[in-house]
Amino acid sequence: YKNKMNIQTVKWNIGSHLSFSQTISPTVEEAIKKGMYTFQFFMGNPQSCTRQKISIDDIKKTQLLTERFPMNIFSHFPYIANFAGKSTIDGIAWNNNKNVDDFLRKILQELEYELSILSQIGNGVVIHPGSHPDRDKGHIAVAKSLSKINFPDNSMVLLENCAGEGNKLCRSFSELKTVIDNIDENKLKNVGVCIDTAHIWGQGEYDLRYIEEIDRMFYDFEDEIGMEYFKLLHLNDSEVKLGAKKDRHACIGTGNIWKTGFDSLIYLLNKCDELKIPIVLETNSSDMITLAFLSAEECFECKKNK
């Protein structure tokens, strides 16, 4: 579905992950043209923690665009960053291993720079917490790493849940809570959570095909962490079976979560709208067309029922 201006229109606060080429303002322009209210991008090579340097001119252009077209802007820090240190028993961070700690300090410096940019033009930076074979020590090390960040004013880092694969950390709400509980309380205002539906599905704790399971997910998040920390939803379908402990994204309606129906998806979208949680699609921006169609259909059904 497209409107007459060729903009994919939806009723929800949603957008997708967009490509980035050295400057942010053209990415914002693309988001505007595609009718997005939220988008996400990599501020540099996702396989390197060295971030692209952003000019003052680019920041000002972006600010002018977002003043006219308000939106939520998130960046995603490289997947390769491990805030627990290294994925070995003796590679835990902040445990008198100079090589590990020095390496992680460099990563934190790059993250601080990215946070400084997003604090001027957007909302926050999403991170994968990392991995470690000793989960208890790993989560504490992640908390120590985040506590060492010199957060710029109005900046926020978002911890993302994993799909339960291997030794990756933060696979459940309770593990996310462990990290949050061990962060310096003076830094908590700069910390939020990003929940990924494909990761929730891969972990297997919530069957998102059912409305009651989505309600249970939100109830548990509120009970264990607190809804004030829920800052972003990554909306992805999944190629794998429920509880497969794998991270395999699929386009909306083509994976195992929503290929048989969209009732729970619409419920999830409306729930996020009610709670003012922005949404990012990470598969393909063409999914915006699917959601625009659902939005139009739902509006039609509402009018018909009235």
C-alpha positions as CSV (number, residue, x, y, z in Angstrom):
1,Y,0.0,0.0,0.0
2,K,1.3,3.5,-0.9
3,N,-0.4,6.8,-0.7
4,K,-0.5,9.3,-3.5
5,M,2.8,10.9,-2.5
6,N,4.5,7.5,-2.9
7,I,5.2,7.4,0.8
8,Q,4.6,4.1,2.6
9,T,2.2,5.2,5.4
10,V,1.7,3.5,8.7
11,K,-0.1,4.4,11.9
12,W,2.7,3.1,14.1
13,N,6.0,4.7,15.2
14,I,8.1,2.4,13.0
15,G,10.9,2.4,10.5
16,S,13.8,0.2,9.4
17,H,17.5,-0.2,9.5
18,L,19.0,1.9,6.7
19,S,22.3,2.0,4.9
20,F,24.8,4.7,5.9
21,S,27.6,6.2,3.8
22,Q,29.8,8.5,5.9
23,T,27.2,11.1,6.6
24,I,23.9,11.0,8.5
25,S,21.7,13.6,6.9
26,P,21.2,11.7,3.6
27,T,20.1,8.7,5.7
28,V,17.5,10.9,7.4
29,E,16.3,12.1,4.0
30,E,15.8,8.5,2.9
31,A,13.8,7.8,6.1
32,I,11.6,10.8,5.4
33,K,11.0,9.8,1.8
34,K,10.0,6.3,2.9
35,G,7.6,7.6,5.5
36,M,9.5,6.4,8.5
37,Y,9.1,7.7,12.0
38,T,12.0,5.7,13.4
39,F,15.2,4.3,11.8
40,Q,18.5,2.7,12.7
41,F,21.9,2.7,11.1
42,F,25.5,1.6,11.6
43,M,27.7,4.6,12.1
44,G,30.6,2.9,10.2
45,N,31.7,-0.6,9.4
46,P,29.7,-3.1,11.5
47,Q,32.8,-5.3,11.5
48,S,35.0,-2.7,13.1
49,C,34.6,-0.8,16.3
50,T,36.3,2.3,14.8
51,R,33.4,4.7,14.1
52,Q,32.9,7.1,11.3
53,K,33.7,10.7,12.2
54,I,30.8,13.0,11.8
55,S,31.2,16.6,10.9
56,I,29.5,19.6,12.6
57,D,27.9,20.5,9.3
58,D,26.3,17.0,9.0
59,I,25.0,17.3,12.6
60,K,23.4,20.7,11.8
61,K,21.8,19.4,8.6
62,T,20.4,16.4,10.5
63,Q,19.0,18.7,13.2
64,L,17.3,20.9,10.7
65,L,15.7,17.9,9.0
66,T,14.5,16.4,12.3
67,E,13.1,19.7,13.5
68,R,10.8,19.7,10.4
69,F,10.2,15.9,10.4
70,P,10.5,14.7,14.0
71,M,11.6,11.1,14.3
72,N,13.5,8.6,16.5
73,I,17.1,7.9,15.4
74,F,19.1,4.9,16.7
75,S,22.5,3.6,15.8
76,H,23.7,0.0,16.3
77,F,27.2,-0.5,17.6
78,P,29.2,-3.3,15.9
79,Y,28.3,-6.9,16.8
80,I,31.9,-7.8,17.3
81,A,32.2,-5.7,20.5
82,N,32.3,-7.8,23.6
83,F,31.6,-5.8,26.7
84,A,32.4,-8.8,29.0
85,G,36.0,-8.8,27.6
86,K,36.9,-11.9,25.6
87,S,35.0,-15.1,25.1
88,T,37.4,-17.2,27.2
89,I,37.4,-18.2,30.8
90,D,40.5,-16.1,31.5
91,G,39.4,-13.2,29.3
92,I,36.9,-11.6,31.7
93,A,37.2,-7.8,31.7
94,W,38.3,-5.7,34.7
95,N,40.0,-8.6,36.4
96,N,43.6,-7.4,36.3
97,N,44.2,-8.6,32.7
98,K,45.8,-5.5,31.2
99,N,45.5,-6.7,27.6
100,V,41.8,-7.3,27.8
101,D,41.1,-4.1,29.8
102,D,43.2,-1.9,27.5
103,F,41.5,-3.3,24.4
104,L,38.0,-2.8,25.9
105,R,38.9,0.8,26.9
106,K,39.5,1.6,23.2
107,I,36.1,0.1,22.4
108,L,34.5,2.2,25.1
109,Q,36.1,5.3,23.7
110,E,34.6,4.6,20.3
111,L,31.2,4.0,21.9
112,E,31.4,7.2,23.8
113,Y,32.1,9.1,20.6
114,E,29.0,7.4,18.9
115,L,26.9,8.3,22.0
116,S,28.1,11.9,21.7
117,I,26.8,12.1,18.1
118,L,23.5,10.4,18.8
119,S,22.9,12.6,21.8
120,Q,22.8,15.6,19.4
121,I,20.6,14.1,16.7
122,G,18.8,11.0,18.0
123,N,17.9,8.6,20.8
124,G,20.5,6.1,21.5
125,V,23.0,3.4,20.6
126,V,22.1,-0.3,20.6
127,I,24.7,-2.8,21.8
128,H,25.0,-6.6,21.9
129,P,26.4,-7.1,25.5
130,G,28.8,-9.8,24.4
131,S,29.6,-13.4,25.4
132,H,31.4,-15.4,28.1
133,P,31.3,-19.0,29.2
134,D,30.8,-18.0,32.9
135,R,27.5,-16.2,32.6
136,D,27.5,-14.8,36.1
137,K,30.9,-13.2,35.7
138,G,30.1,-12.1,32.2
139,H,27.0,-10.1,33.2
140,I,28.9,-8.5,36.0
141,A,31.8,-7.5,33.6
142,V,29.3,-6.0,31.2
143,A,27.8,-3.9,34.0
144,K,31.3,-2.8,35.0
145,S,32.1,-1.8,31.4
146,L,28.9,0.3,31.1
147,S,29.7,1.9,34.5
148,K,33.0,3.1,33.1
149,I,31.4,5.0,30.2
150,N,31.5,8.8,30.3
151,F,28.0,9.4,29.1
152,P,27.4,12.6,27.2
153,D,24.3,14.6,28.3
154,N,21.1,13.1,26.8
155,S,22.9,10.0,25.6
156,M,21.6,6.4,26.0
157,V,23.0,2.9,25.5
158,L,20.5,0.1,24.9
159,L,21.2,-3.5,25.9
160,E,19.8,-5.9,23.4
161,N,18.6,-9.4,24.3
162,C,20.2,-12.4,22.5
163,A,18.6,-15.5,21.0
164,G,20.2,-17.8,23.5
165,E,22.9,-18.9,21.1
166,G,26.2,-20.2,22.5
167,N,27.7,-18.2,25.3
168,K,26.0,-14.9,24.4
169,L,24.8,-12.9,27.3
170,C,21.4,-11.3,28.2
171,R,19.3,-14.1,26.8
172,S,16.4,-13.4,29.2
173,F,14.8,-10.5,31.1
174,S,16.4,-11.8,34.4
175,E,19.9,-11.7,32.8
176,L,19.3,-8.2,31.5
177,K,18.1,-7.3,35.0
178,T,21.4,-8.7,36.4
179,V,23.4,-6.3,34.3
180,I,21.2,-3.3,35.1
181,D,21.3,-4.1,38.8
182,N,25.1,-4.0,38.8
183,I,25.6,-0.7,36.8
184,D,26.7,2.3,38.8
185,E,23.4,3.9,39.9
186,N,24.6,7.3,38.6
187,K,24.7,5.9,35.1
188,L,21.3,4.2,35.1
189,K,19.6,7.2,33.5
190,N,21.7,6.5,30.4
191,V,20.8,2.8,30.1
192,G,17.8,1.3,28.3
193,V,16.8,-2.0,26.7
194,C,16.1,-3.0,23.1
195,I,14.0,-6.2,22.7
196,D,14.3,-8.2,19.5
197,T,11.3,-10.4,18.6
198,A,13.4,-12.9,16.6
199,H,15.8,-13.2,19.6
200,I,12.8,-13.7,22.0
201,W,11.5,-16.4,19.7
202,G,15.0,-18.1,19.3
203,Q,15.4,-18.1,23.1
204,G,11.9,-19.8,23.3
205,E,10.4,-18.2,26.4
206,Y,7.5,-16.5,24.6
207,D,5.5,-17.8,21.6
208,L,4.8,-14.6,19.9
209,R,2.1,-16.1,17.6
210,Y,-0.3,-15.7,20.5
211,I,-1.7,-12.5,21.9
212,E,-1.7,-13.9,25.5
213,E,2.1,-14.6,25.1
214,I,2.7,-11.0,24.1
215,D,0.8,-9.8,27.1
216,R,2.9,-12.2,29.3
217,M,6.1,-10.9,27.7
218,F,5.2,-7.3,28.6
219,Y,4.0,-8.3,32.1
220,D,7.3,-10.1,32.8
221,F,9.4,-7.2,31.5
222,E,7.5,-4.7,33.7
223,D,7.8,-7.1,36.7
224,E,11.5,-8.0,36.3
225,I,13.0,-4.8,34.7
226,G,10.5,-2.0,34.6
227,M,8.8,-0.6,31.5
228,E,10.8,2.7,31.8
229,Y,13.8,0.7,30.5
230,F,11.9,-0.6,27.3
231,K,13.2,2.0,24.8
232,L,13.1,0.1,21.4
233,L,11.6,-2.9,19.7
234,H,13.5,-4.7,16.9
235,L,10.7,-6.2,14.9
236,N,11.9,-9.3,13.1
237,D,10.3,-12.6,12.0
238,S,12.4,-15.7,12.4
239,E,13.6,-18.5,10.1
240,V,14.0,-21.0,13.0
241,K,11.6,-22.9,15.2
242,L,10.6,-21.6,18.6
243,G,13.4,-22.2,21.1
244,A,16.1,-23.1,18.5
245,K,18.7,-20.9,20.2
246,K,19.6,-19.4,16.9
247,D,19.4,-15.8,15.6
248,R,18.0,-16.0,12.0
249,H,15.9,-13.0,11.0
250,A,13.2,-13.3,8.3
251,C,11.0,-10.7,6.6
252,I,7.7,-10.1,8.3
253,G,5.1,-12.8,7.4
254,T,7.7,-15.1,5.8
255,G,9.1,-16.6,9.0
256,N,7.8,-19.0,11.7
257,I,6.3,-16.3,13.9
258,W,3.8,-14.6,11.6
259,K,3.6,-16.6,8.4
260,T,0.2,-18.1,9.4
261,G,-1.4,-14.8,10.6
262,F,-1.0,-11.2,11.7
263,D,-3.4,-11.0,14.7
264,S,-0.6,-11.1,17.3
265,L,1.6,-8.8,15.2
266,I,-1.0,-6.1,15.0
267,Y,-1.6,-6.5,18.7
268,L,2.1,-6.1,19.4
269,L,2.3,-3.0,17.2
270,N,-0.7,-1.4,18.9
271,K,0.8,-2.3,22.3
272,C,4.1,-0.5,21.4
273,D,2.1,2.4,20.1
274,E,0.2,2.6,23.4
275,L,3.4,2.4,25.4
276,K,5.2,4.9,23.1
277,I,7.9,2.3,22.2
278,P,9.5,3.0,18.7
279,I,10.0,0.0,16.4
280,V,12.8,-0.8,13.9
281,L,12.6,-3.5,11.2
282,E,16.0,-5.0,10.6
283,T,15.3,-7.3,7.6
284,N,14.2,-5.2,4.6
285,S,12.7,-1.8,4.3
286,S,10.1,-3.3,1.9
287,D,8.5,-4.7,5.1
288,M,7.2,-1.2,5.5
289,I,4.8,-1.9,2.7
290,T,3.5,-5.0,4.5
291,L,2.9,-2.9,7.7
292,A,1.3,-0.1,5.7
293,F,-1.1,-2.6,4.3
294,L,-1.9,-3.9,7.8
295,S,-2.3,-0.4,9.1
296,A,-4.8,0.4,6.3
297,E,-6.7,-2.9,6.8
298,E,-6.9,-2.3,10.5
299,C,-8.2,1.2,10.1
300,F,-10.8,-0.1,7.6
301,E,-11.9,-2.8,10.1
302,C,-12.2,-0.2,12.9
303,K,-14.4,2.0,10.8
304,K,-16.5,-1.0,9.6
305,N,-17.0,-2.2,13.2
306,K,-18.0,1.3,14.3
